[in-house]
């Protein structure tokens, strides 16, 4: 989406996402509970990523991986290559982009960092605000199911790890950003609820995540479902519900 706006302003971007650079599943670090820690920067193949960055800046063509989340491995294809011309800039997307460790091969003066976050602007009433954390969790439940084959229970299990990861890997670096963009939409919960409710209702009473699922379902009752058809295919909301003109 950023790339589109850059083109409108006469800047030629080439985009690359860090989600395709996870290490192989057996190499993924684990947290203190013994679960895979996908939030740490060490879950990324930093050596390969920086090698590709250096080669791209030199004008070389590199074969970009596509990460298969279902089996936990990078896949390479001759059809998925990337190169950078002299009049193009590289746009990198990922939760660790504010951390210079991710792009250690690139001098700081050659980077412009943008912090994109969902900062909810709605209140339920005069005394109760809508939690930004809840909005982000519901986004993730819908996205994980649509694009990563995770159930709502899977996402809720991982959510404490996600929060710990943000406190450790994202928030300490937010002041490094050169610009900040709020990605929230006033109508998104009315759309996301349509997708999230059935997924949350699949969680049974014997699961630890049941009470949290019921809390979110009760919260979503404040929002009437709306038809997503009018939402443009270049909207950021399409990253979660599908139908995006961009690769998600």
N, C-alpha and C positions, 0 to 999 in steps of 0.2 A: 504493500500500500504506500509506503514511504517512497519506494522506487517510482511509482506512478507520479507522485507529486514532484519528485525531483525532475522527471522528464518534462513535466509541464513548465518547469522553470529553467529548462535548457541544460540540465545536468544529466549526464549519462551514467546510470548506476548498473552495477552487476551485483546480484544479491547471493548470499550464502548463509545457510543456517547451521548453528552448532549442534542441533539435535541429530544431525546425520553423522556426527563424529563421536558418539559414545564408544567407549571401549567395549570389547566383546563381553558378553554377560558373565562368563567365569572370572573375568578380570575386574568386574565392577566392585568398588569398595563397599564394605558393609558398615552399618552403624553399630551402636553399642548393644542393640538387641539382636544383632546378627542378620538383620534384613538388608537388602541391597539399598545403598544410598545413592539414588540417582541425582540428588541435588548438589552434591559436592562437585567442585570443578575437576577433581581428580577422577570423576566418572567419565570425563572426556579424554579422547586421545589427543592430548596437547601437542605431542611430537608430530603426529601426522598433520594436524590442523595448521601448525606454524610452518611446517614444510610446504604445505599447499599455499599459504599466504605469501611466503617468500618467493615461491616460484611464479605465482600469479603476478606479483609486482614486477618481477623480472621480464614479464611478457610471455611466460611459458603457458602451455595448456596443461591442465591437470584433470585427472579423472576423479570426479566427486562421488563419494559413497552415498548410498541411500540406506538408512538404518532400518532394519526390520525389527520392530518392537515385539512382535509376536514370538520370535525365536531368539532375539537378542544378538544380532550379528549385523555387521556392515556388508552391504552387497555393492559390487562395482559393475558398471555396464559401459560399453563403448559409446552408448547413446547419451551418457550423462557426463559431459565434459564442460570445462569452464576455462575461459581466458579473459584477460584484461587488456584492453587497448590503452594507448597513451592518454586518450581524452576521456577515459572512464574512471569512475571511483568504485570502490568495493563497499557494499553495505552488508554488515554482519549482524545477524539476529540471534539472540540467546540470552539466558538469564545471567550469564557471567560476563557480559560484554563491558560492564563498567570496571571489571577487574583487569588490570594490565597484565596479569599472569596469563590470561587467555591469549593475548596477542603480543607476547613478549618479543617476538621478532620484528615488531613495528614500533618505531620511535613515537613517543607520546605526542609530539608536535604534529604528527601526521594523522592523528585520530580526532574525530568529533563525536562525543558520546551523548546519546539521547536516552533518557530514562522514561520508559513508557509504563504507566501503572493505571490500574482501575481504581480511581478514587471516587466512591459513590457520593452523589450529591443530593440524594433523597432522604427524607425523614418519614417514619410511619405516622408520627403526630408531633405535637410541639415538644414532647419530652423524650421521644425514642427515635434515635437515628438508625438508619439501615447500615449494618456493618459492612465495611469494605471487604473484610475477610470472608463474610458469608457470600457476597456476590462473586468473589474470586473462586470460592470453593464450588459454587454451583456451576460457574463457567467450566471449571476443570472436570466436574462429574460428567457434564455433557460432552466435552471434547474428548475425554479419555475413552468414553464409550464409543463415540463415533469414529475415532481415528486410531485408537490404541487397543481396542478390544478389551478394555477394563470394565468391570462392573462398578456400580456405585459403591458397593462394599469394598472393592479393591481400592478405590480412590480415597474413601474415608479412612481405610487402614493406613494409607500412605500420608494422609494429610498432616499428622503431627510431625513427620519427618520433613515434609515440605516446609512447614512453618519454621522448624529448626534451621533448615537449609537457608531460608530467606534471611533469618536473623544473623546467620553466619556468613552467607555468601553474597547477599544482595544489598540489604539495608546499610551495612558498613561502607559500601562503595557509592551510595546514591549521591553523595556530595561531590563525587568525581564527575558527575554529568555536566555537560555544557548546556543542555536544554532538557526540559521536562514536558511530557505530553500525557494528558489525562484521557484514557481510552474509554471511560464509562459512557453509557448511553442511558437516557432516562427511561426507556421502554424495554431494556434488555431482560429484566427479570420476568416481565409478562410473556416474553418469548421463550426464555430458557426454562421457565417453569413447566411448559408443555412437554419438554423433553426430559426434565429431571424427575418429575413426579413418578412416572412409571418405573424408572430405574430405582428410585428410593423405595418404592412400594415392594420391590422384589426382596428387600432385606427382611429376614424373618426374625421372630422374637428371640431365637436362640443365638443370634449373632451379637457380638459386642457392639456393633455399629448401629443396632436397632434404635436406641434412644436418640442418637444424633440424627438418624434418618427421619424419625418422627418429628423432631424439633424443626428440621428444615422444611418438611412437608407442611407443618403448621404455619411456618413463616411464609411460605409461598401462597398460602390461602389469602394473603393480603392483595394478591395480584390476579386480575382476570387474564385469562389466556387471550392472546391476540394472534392474528394470522401473520405469518412471517413473509408471505408472498411479496408484499411491497418493498421488503428490505433489499437494497441494491446488492448485486453479486460482488461488489468491491467493498462492501461494508466489513469492518473488523469483526462484527458479530458473526459473520459467515465462517470465521475461523473455528467457531465452536459448534454451530448447528449444521454446517455443510452448505454446499451450493455456492462456494466461493469461486470467483474467476481466478484466484491465486492458488498456488500449491500450498496446502496446509500440512 
